[in-house]
Amino acid sequence: MLGKEREKGAAPSKTTSKTPSFPSLAPNYGFPPEAFDVARLPDSSHEFISPADIAAFEAALQAPDQNAAPAQNLAQQQKNGSFDALRSPKSPGSFSITRRDSHSLGAGLDDDADNSSALATAAAAAAANGDFNTNEDVALGGLESSPAPGGHGTFVTAQNDWAPISSRFYRTSRRKPAAVPKKKRRRAKQAVEGLLGTRSKDETRDGYLYMLAKWPLLLFVVGWLLVLSVLYLLTRFYIVVYEQLFTWRGRREGLRRELRGATTYEDWVRAARALDGFLGRKSWREENDFAYYDSKTVKRVWDQMKKTRAKAEREENDYLATKSGNGSGGGGSEGIRAVEELKALTEACVKNNFVGIDNPKLYSQTYYGTKNLVQNFVDEVERTLKFLLKTKQLTLEEKRVLFKHVQANFGRTALCLSGGASFAYYHFGLVRALLDADLLPDVITGTSGGALIAGLVATRTNEELKKLLVPALASQINACSEGFTTWFPRWWKTGARFDSVSWAAQCSWWTRGSMTFREAYERTGRILNVSCVPADPHSPTILCNYLTSPDCVIWSAVLASAAVPGILNPVVLMMKKRDGTLAPYSFGHKWKDGSLRTDIPIKALNTHFNVNFTIVSQVNPHVNLFFFSSRGRVGNPVTHRKGRGWRGGFLMSATEHYLKLDMHKWLRFVRHAELLPRPLGQDWSQLWLQEFSGTVTLWPAAVASDFWRILSDPDAGRLARMLHEGRQGAFPALQFVGNRLKVERMVDRGRTESRPWVRRGSLERILSEDDLRSILVGEMVGGGGGTTEEEMTTDLDEEVVIEDDKGDAAEGGGGLFIRKR
């Protein structure tokens, strides 16, 4: 039974009904009073980050972007308020080139002269290009200054004879009347371009018809999409009303209410079994035939594996007896042949989705469980793998080859946490449900708000997470605590509601300070992945992890993944140097929200970590509105016509599907016809067109108030509800995930214990095979593709031997040698 740990304080209530008793849902959602106590929260007042790291990040933000034009850098620095006026260092004899202080140069320079404005502009452009120094020797465009001999003044020279620096201009009473209106027009033009976005010359299409039809066609498509959206919402509303009136009534509705009110997995399982029994779904599990998997092959392989394993176990006993000299000596060769047959059978059937046994539809016909045949097959595979690992009839090299091939064919499981602003706090409940059931995968990826939760999970151990994932955690969620009078002036000035430096200090608590991806992997063994999108609309996205960016600081990647235009300005990724200080990563380029292009990086996970099975927690509000399973989903079957019908009837399910596909068609048309502008300089075409689902997709039940509180911090009561709904969303999939991880973890165990060149103990925690791969073939890994997992593993296993010098590596002092055979 999964979910071995109960929530404290969930005492079952007594009832005289024939169905099992369930705990009543209290206002605290089953959490004990101590779960709301902030004093019991670990590290609640601990400051993990140093002021030097924050200062380094702030300096990196103010540095000019190497990819941006000088005018863009100047505008960005003015927007950030990094300088109001360019000044040389304050020292005796220094001067300022601003109009306000231009009199410090002497009577030879007039503050209203045209050359003064030109020199200030040239100085600003030079500073934006990185030529502005903080030393006393300053070179600004065509203006050169240096301390005079003796330090009593400053020599000023000019590089152009037509604009001498010391020419005298006399003040006139007339000013150019067109200067102010021209400046206002220029600012208005820049504001419009910043709002709608601009395309470069290479991206702009020629043709009079395109220019004439672009905006009218875009308005028509947007209007039609609004009409389709209204029709879609009306269709979904009709389906909800139909199910409430004709499906969920009487005893069935009471059982569903008990199911949704369960606060522990054990209580949920009892309620799910009761609901399956009432709906008559137990007979479905006993029948082997089903269209979505090959039941005959599964039955034949299961019978053969069970018989072969029993025979191999008998021969194993005879083999051990013969080896010890207490047996008759017969049967040794027969035992080896049985083991060889079992090994060949295991290599043939332990694969990802073998003959459809990992099809989600096998878990979508009942609230709990799957076909008895599928469950028996999975249990038998686990027992077989355990026997092959412990048997003495196979050499260590034979075991290594076996589990290596099985691991490559079976793949890995990853937990993917989507973005969604404050909706991302629903992820806490999902993680807590997986944690209590001991089903939390080692590979975790997060984007935007999901990256914050993924950073917390990947930097804490299981015991630490159990103490943190409680309602009292709301005391640490204060990113949106600023009032309107604070954030609105900032947004008006910088174009971002939140301050990057302030968020960096708050985010560091969630990632245990300036911890890097490699350090997090070494501490917890979890592989953290964070999606980041470059500020350039055409550069490829990156998936930060301990292979692609081992020294990158996690909190900087979390901030970059959450930098939605208008909410947070693009930020610089930071890396930790050998001396522990921070420096800009990736040449100081700036990055922003990963949800805009790769909310769920399934392809990158498969490339780097051979991920074939994904658990997606999807909480994006603009996506969840369109998630609809007309034929049921994992742990939530269709109850209409005993599971053989459609939600809301066939006509309404078909209408829902048609409207959704039609909206998707028009969105793709707008993208490929290049009709969509770039508001706030961002390409928004991928907002609805990317892949948002995985092998198992879970979306917790939100409430209407979550939409207008999308940028607000939850209190303890609201977070308790989010934890409850997150767990409720995860409970239906735990049986499916448990069967998958049951085999996967057995394969990983065999892969680890069959490595002859890794000493048991601390060394395998310090340097795994993936670490070795990143060291020896860093060029291939850094490129993100071109070499398969099988090719890299084969070369390393055949060529590399690792030796540990008497455990010195466990104490941090050398002792680790890598040599080739």
N, C-alpha and C positions, 0 to 999 in steps of 0.2 A: 504494500500500500504506500503510495506516494504521500508526501507531506507529513513527515513524522513528528513535527513540532506543532503543538497547538498554541493559539494565541491565549495568553493568560486572561482570566476573567470572563471567559465565554462559557458560563455554566448553563447546561441544557435545562430547559423548562419541562415540567412534567405535563403530560397530556394523556387523555384516554383514547386518542385516535389509534387506528390500526397502523398507521404509518409511523415511521420513526420520529422521535422528537427532535426539534431543532431549536437553536438558541434564538431568542427574540432579538431583533436588531435594535440595539440601544443607540442613543444619540452619539455616543463615542465610537460607534461602528465596531464594537468588540474589543477595542484597545483598553488595557487597564489604565488606571489613573496615573501610574508612574510613567506611562508612555508620553504624557503631556508635560512632564516635568523637565524643564530646560536644564536644570542642574545635573540631571543624569545623562545628558547628552555628551558624548566624548569630545574633547577638544573644542568645546563650544566657545571658549574665550581665548583660544590659542592663536597667535599670529604666526603663520607659517612662512610668510614672505618677508624679505628684508627691504628696507627703504632703498638700498642701492639697486635692487632689481627693478623697483618701480621707476627710479630715476633713469635707468638705462632704457626702459620701455618708453618713457616719455620723450627722451632724447631721440629715440629711433622714429617716433611718430612725427617729430618736427623736422626730421631730415628730409630733404627733397627726394622725390621718387625718381629713380634713374631712368625709368621708361617714359616719364611724362615730359611734355614740352615745358620750356621755361615759363611761358605764360600760365600754364596750368599749375605749375609749382608755386608761382607767385600768388595766384588766386587761392590755392589751397592753404598757404601759410597765412594769408590775410584772413581767410575764413576761420582757421584754427586760433587766430589771435597770437601766433608765435612771434610776430613783430608788428608793431604799429608804425614804426619808422626805423629805417635802417640806420644804425649808428656805428661808428668805429669804437673801439674799446676806450673806456673812460680813463684817461691818463693826462698828466700835464702836457699840454701841447696838442692833444687830440682835438678833433673837430667832428661836427655832425653835418651830414649832407641833406638833412630834411629842411623843408621850408621854414619850419618853426625856429630852428637854430642856425639858419644860414648866415646870420649876422656874425657868428663866431669866426668866420673866415676873414672878416674885415670889411671895410667899406667897399671893397672892390666887387662884391657879389650881391646882387639885388634879389630879394626873395620872390619877386614877381617876374623875373626874367625867364625867357623861354629856355635858355641853356640850363638854368637850375632844374627845371622840370625834366629836361632830357637827361641830365646827369643822374637825377634820382631814379628815373626809370631804368637807365642803364645799370645802375648799382643794384637795383632790385632784381633785374634779370640775371646779373652775374651771381648774385647770392642764391637765386633759385637753382642755378646750375652747379652750385657747390663751390664757387670760387670765392665766397665770402669767408674770410678767416677770422678767427678770434684773437690772433696775435696783434701786436702793435703795427706790424707791417701789413697794410691793407691794400689790395688791388681791386678796384671796382670799375669794371668796364673800361672806359677811357680815362678814368680818374685814378691817379696814383698819389699816394701820400706816404710819407716817411718822417720819422722824427728828425727835427733839425739838429745840427751839431750842438752838443751841449744840452739838449733836451729842453730848450726854451721855446720851441715853436714847431711848426709843421711846414715843410716845403710842399707846395702844391704845383704840379706841372700839368700841362695839357698835351695830348697827342695829336690834336687837330688845330691847325693854324686858324681855321675859320671860326672856331669857338674857343677863344682863349679864356682861361679861367679867371683872369684878373681884369677883364675889360669892364669898364664902368657903364652902367645903364642908369638912366635917370627915371625916377618914378613919374608916371603920368596919371592923371585923374581918370582916364578912360580905361575901362576893362573890356575885354572881348565878350560881347554878349552871347556869342554862340558857344562859348566854352562850357557853360553849365548845362544847357540843353543837350549838347552833344554827349556830355558825360552821362547824363541821365538816360539818353537813348542807348548808349553803349551798355549801361548796367541793365536796362530793361531787356536788351537783346540777349545778354548773358544769362539773365534769369529764365527767359523763355527756353533758351538752348539747354540750360541745366535741368529744367523741368521735363521737357519733351525728349531731350537727348538728341545728339547729332551723329551722323554717319560720315565716315571719311570719304574722300573722293573715290577710292577704289570700291567702296561699298555702295555708292550711289548709282542707281540705274539710270541710263539715258533713255530718251524717248518722250515725245510730247504726250502721247496717250497715257503713259505711265504716270506722268506728273499730274495730268488732269483727272485721271480716274482713281488715283491712290486714296485720297481722303474720302471722296464719296463712297467708294467701295468699302473702305474700312468702317465708316459710319453705318452702312447697311448691314455688314456682318455683325457688328457689335449690337445693333438693334435686334437682329434676328436671334443672336445668342441670348439676349435678355428675354425674348419671348419663349425660347426653348427652355430656359432656366425656370421661368414661372410655371410652364406646363409640367416640367419635371417635378418641381416641388409639390404641385397639386396632385400628381400621380402618386408620389410617395406618401402624401397625407392620406389619400384614399386607401392605400394599402394598409397603413397603420390602423385606420378606423375599421376597415374590413376585418383585419385579424382580431382586433379587440372585440368586435361585435359577434363574429361568427366562429372564431377559433378559440380564443382564451376566455372560456366561460366555465362556471361551476367548479367542479373538483380539479379540472386541469389548470385553471387559473390559480387556485390555492396552492397546488404543488409547485407551480412556477414561482409564486411569491416566496415560498420557502426556499427554493433554489437560489433566488437572488438575495435572500437575506442571510445566507450562510456566511459566516466569518472565518471559517477554517476549511481546509481542503477536505478533511474527513466528513464534516457536515455536508459539504457540497456533494461529495460522492454519494452519500446516503440519499440526499434529495434527488440526485440525478437518476439513481437506480430506481427510486420510487416512481419518478415520472416516466422512465422507460417502461417499467412494468405496467403502468396505467395505459400507456399508448400501445402496448403489445409489441415492443421492439426487441424483446428478449429472443424471440424466435428467429429474428433476422441474424443475430449473432451466431446461432447454432447452425445455420445453413452455410455451406461452403461456397456455393455458386454466387458469383457477383460479376457484373459485366466489366468492372474497372480494374480487375487483376486476374491473373491466370491461376485459378484455384486448383486446377488439376496438377500443374507443375509444382505448386507450393506443397500440395498434399504428398506428391511422390517424393520430393526432395526431403520433406520433413520425416517421412517414414524411413527413407534410406539413411538419413543422417542419424536418426535415433538408433537404428539397428547397428550401424557401423560404429557409433560411439560406444554402445554397450559391448560390442565385440572387442573393440580396442581396449576398453577398460579391463576386460577379463585377460586379454593378452598382456596388458601392462603388468598385472599382478604376476602372471607367469614369468614375464621377462625379468621383473625385479627378483623373483624367487630364484630364477636360474642364475642371475648375476651374483646373488649372495651365496650360491652353492647349496641352497636348501631344496631346490626343485629338481624335477626329473630331467629338465633340459628340453622338453618338447614344447612346441608352440612358439618358440622365439621368433622364427621366421614368419609364422602366421600373424603374430602380433605386429611385426613391422609392416607387413602388407596391409593390415587393417588400418594402421596409422597413416600409411601413405594414401590409402583410399579416402580416408577421412580428410586428410590435408588437401587432396585434389578437389574433393567435394566442397570444402570450405572456400577455396579460391574461386570456384565456379559460381557460388551463390551469394557470397558476402560482397555485394556490390550496391551502389547507390540505386535505390528504387528497383530492386530485383523483381522482375515480372510484375511490377506495379504494387508491391506491398507497402510502399511509402506514399501511395496516392492519397491525398487528403479526403477524397470521397469515401474511403474506407472508414473514416472517423466522423463522417458528416451525417450518418444515418441514425445515430443514437446520441444521447447526451453524455454517455460515459462508455468508453471501450470501443472495441472493433470486433471483427470476426474472430471467433474462438480459434479458427485455424491459423489466422495471422498471428495471434498472440502466442499460440503454442510454437509456431515456427521461430518467432523472435526469441523466446525463452530457450529453445533448443540450440539456436545459434550461439547464444551467450554461453551455455554449458559446454558446447563444443570448443569454442575459442579458449575457454578456461582450461579444458583438458589438454589441448594442444600446447598451451603455454607451460603446463606443469609436467608433461610427459617426459620420461627419461629416454624414450626411444628415438627422439629427434635431437640432432646436434644443435648447438647454439647458432651455428651458421644457417642451418635449415630453418630454424624458427625466425631468424632475422629476415631471411628472404621472404618467407611466408607472410609475416605481418607487415613487411614493407609493401608487398604487392596488394595486400588486402587494404591497407590504409590508403594507398593511392587510388584504388577503385571505389572505396566507400566514401572518402571525403570527410569533411569536417562540418560542424554546425556553428552558426554565428547568430548572435542576437543583435538586431538592428533597431535602433531607437531613432525615430523620425524627429523633425523639428515641429514647431507649433507654438512658440512663445510660452505662455503660462500653461497651455495644454500639456506641455512636456512633463509636468509634475505627475501626470497619470502614469508615467513610466515607473515611478517609485513602487506602485502597487504590483506591477508586473514583475519587477526585479525581486521584490519581497516574496512573491509566490514561488518563483523559480528557486530562490535561495532557500526557503523553508523546505522545499521538496528535493533539495540537493540536485537541481537540474540547471544550474546557471552555466552556460557555455563559456569556454575559455576565450573565444573570439568575440569581441564586442565592438560595435561601431555606433557612432552617434553623429548627428548633424544638427547644427543650430542649438535649439534648446535641449535636444537629445544628447548633444555632445557634453553638456554640463553633467547630466546624470551618468553618462558613460565614463566621464572622468572621475566621478566619485566612486563608481563601482570598480574601476580598474586600478585605483590607487589604494583601496582598502581590502583587507582580508575579510573572509566570511564572518568571523566573529565581530569584527568592527562594523560591518554592514548591518548585522542584526541589531546592534545597539543604535545605529544611526537612522535606519528606515522606520521611523516612528513619527507621530504628529508633532513632537517637540522640534523636529528638524525645521519647522516653519520659522523658528527664531533666526536661522541662518539665511533665510531667503529675504533679502532686502534690496534687491537690485532696482526695483521700481518704487522705492520709498520716497523719492523726491516729489515735492509739490509742484503745482502748475506754475507758480511764480519762479521756480528754479529751472525747470526743464524747458519751458517755452522760450525764454530769452536765448537759451543755448541753441535750441532748434532753429530759431530765427537767424542766429548769427552763423552757426556752423552747419546747419542742415541735418543735424542728428539730435535726437532727443536725449540720449545718454552719453556720458563722458567715458571715453575708453580707459583712461587711467584709473578712474574710480572703479570701473567694472573689473579691471585687472586685479586691484587689491582685494575685491570681494570674491572673485573667482578663484584666487589662490588658495582660499580655505578649502574649496571643494577638491582641489588637486594636490593637497598637501604641499603647498608652496611651489617653488620652481622645479618641480619634478619633471624629468624628461620621459619620453616614451620608453626608452630602454630601461630607465630606473624603475618605472612602474611595472614593466614586465619582470624584472628581476625580483621585485618585492612581492608581487602577488601571483605571478605566472599567467596573468591575463593579458591578452593581446588587444590593446586599445587602438582603434582606428577613428580618425576624425576627418571628415570631408571638408575641403576648403576650395573656394573658387577664386581665381585671380581677378584683380580689378580689371584687367584687360579682357574684353568680351570674347576674344578669340583664342586665348591661351588655354591649354588643357587644365582640368582640375587635378588636384593631388589628393591622395589618401595618405594622411600622415599616420605612421605607425613605427614600430621599433626597427623595421627593416628599411623603409624609405627615408625616414627622418629620425634616426635614433636619438640625436642630441637636441631635437626641437623641444621647447618647453610646452607642456600640455596646456597651461592656462592661456598661452598666446594662441594656440590652435583653436581652443574653445571659443575665444573671443572672435577670431577670424571667421569661424564657422557660424557665428551668431550675428555677424555684421550685416544686417539687412539695411539696404539703402533707406535713409530717412529715420532709421532707428539708431544705428551705430555706424559711424564712418569706417571705411576699410582700415585695417590695422596691419602692423608688421609682425610677422612671425619672429620669435626670439629663439636663440639657441644658447646652450650652456657650453662655455669654453672649458678648457682643461683646468684653469685656475678657479672655476666656479662662478665667474662673472658672466653676465649676459651680453649678447651682441645680436644684431639683426641677422636673420636667417634668409637664405635665398636672395642675396644681393640687396636686401632691404625692400623687396617688392611688397606690395600691399595686397591683402586678401579679404574676401567677404563671404557672405552666407553660402554654405554648401547646398542648402535646400533649393536654391534657385536653379541648380542644374543636376545635382546628384544627391537626392535625398536618401536613397537606398543604394549604396555602391556595390551591387551584387557582382558585377563583372570584375571589378578590382579585387574584391575579396576572393573570388575564385582564382584569379591570376596569382595573387600573393600567397594565399593560405589554403588553396584547394577546397574552398567552401562550396558544398553542394546542397546544403540544407539551411534555410534561413528562417528565423523567427522574427517577424517584423511587427513591432508595436507602432501602429500608425495613428497619430493624433493630430495631424495637420487639419485645421478646421476647413480649409478650402478643398480638402480631399475627402474627408470623412462624410461630407454631405452627399457624395456620389458613390460611396461604398454600399453595395446592395447585392446580396446573394439570393437569387430567386430560387435556387434549389438547396439552400442551406449551406452552412459552413461547419468547420470542425467543432464538435461539441454543441452544435445548435442546429438540429435538423428541422426540416419543414414538417409541421404537424398536420398540415392539410392533406386529406385523403391518405392518412397513415404513411406519410413521407413520400408518396408518389405524385403529389400535386405541386402546384406553383404557389409562391407567396402572393396572396391577393388574387389568385386565379390566373389562368394563362393570359388572358387579354391584357390585364394590367401589368403583368411581368414583362410581356412582349413590348408594351408601350414604354415602360421604363427603360428597357434595353435599347429600343430604337432611338429614343430621345437622347440617351447618353452617347450613343455612337454618332448621332448626327452632330451634337455639340463638339465631339472630338474631331469630326471631319472638318468642321469650319475652323477650329483652332489650328489644325494642321495647314489648312489653306492660307490662313493669315500669315503663318510662319513662312511657308515656302514662297508665297507671293511677295514677301518682304513689305507687307503693309503696316506692320506694327512698329511704331517709334520706340525710342529707348528712354522712357521716363527715368529721371534721376541717373541717367547714364548706364542703365542696366538693361540687358536683354531678358525680357520677361516671358519669352515664348515657351520656355521649358517648364513653366509653373504648373501646367496641367498635363503636359505631354510626356513626362518621364515615367519610369516604372516606379510605382509606389507600393507594390505588394511583394510577398515572398512565398516560400513554400507554405508557411503558416502565417496568416495576417490577422492580427488582433487589434481591435479598436474599442477602447473602453467607452462606456456610456457617459457622455457629457450632458450637462444641463444648459439651458438657455443663458443663464447668467454668466457662464464661462466666456461667451462671445464678447460681451461688453466689458469683461474684466480680463481681457486677454493680455493686457500689459499692467497687471497689478500683482502684488505679492499675496500669497494665501496666508491666512491665519491658521492656527492649529486645528480648528474645527473643519475648515475647508480642506486642509491637507489630509485630515483623517478620512473625509469622504473620498478624496482622490485616491488614497491608498486602498480603500475598500473597493472602489470601482475598478481600479487597476488589477487587483487580485481577482475580482469577479471576471474580468476579461481574460485572465490567464488560466483560470481553473479548467475551462473546457478543453484546452490544448495540452494539459500536462501529461495525459496518458500517451498522446501521440509523441510528444517530445521525449517522454521517458523511454519509450520503446526505441527511439532513434539513438539516444545517448547511452542506453544500456549496451548496445553493440559497439558504438563508437569508443566508449571509454575502455571497453575490454580490448579493443584493437590498439588503442594508445598505450595501454598497460603492457601488452605484448611487445609493442614496438620499443618501449623504453627498456624493459627487462631483457630483451634479446640483443641489446647492443653490447658487444664485447669490449669496446674501447671506451666505455664510460663507466667509471667507478660509481657504485651506489653511494649516495649521500649528497653532499653539498655541491659537488662539481656539476652534476646535471642541472642543478638549479642556476648555476652561474653561467654555464655555456651549453646551450641546447644545440641541436642540429641546425635550427634556423639561424642561430647566431653564427655558427661556423660557416653556413652558407653565405651570410651577409659579408663575412670577412674575406672569404676566398673568391667569391664571384660577385663582388659588390657592383661591378659594372653592369652585369646582367640584371641584378635585382633593382638597381637604381633606375634602369631604363624602363622598368615596369612591364616588360614583355619580351618575346623572342626566344625564351628558353622555358621549356616545360618543367613542371615539378619533377617528373620522372627522370629527365636528363640530368638535372642538377643533383638529384639524390644519388643516382647511379655513380656519377663521377666521384662524389665525395666518399661514398661507402667503399669504393674500390681503391682510392688513392690516399686517404687521410687516416692517420692514427693519432689519437690524443693520449698523452701521458700526464698523470698528476703526480707531482713530486711530494709525496708523503703528506698530502692534505694541506700544504701551505696556501693553496689558492683559497681554501675556505676561510682563511684568516685575512685575506686581502693582500697577501704578499707573494706574488709570483707563483712559482711552482707549476705553471701550466705551459706545456710545450706542444707544438704542432709540427709534425714532420711527415714527409711523404715516404711511402714504401718504395 
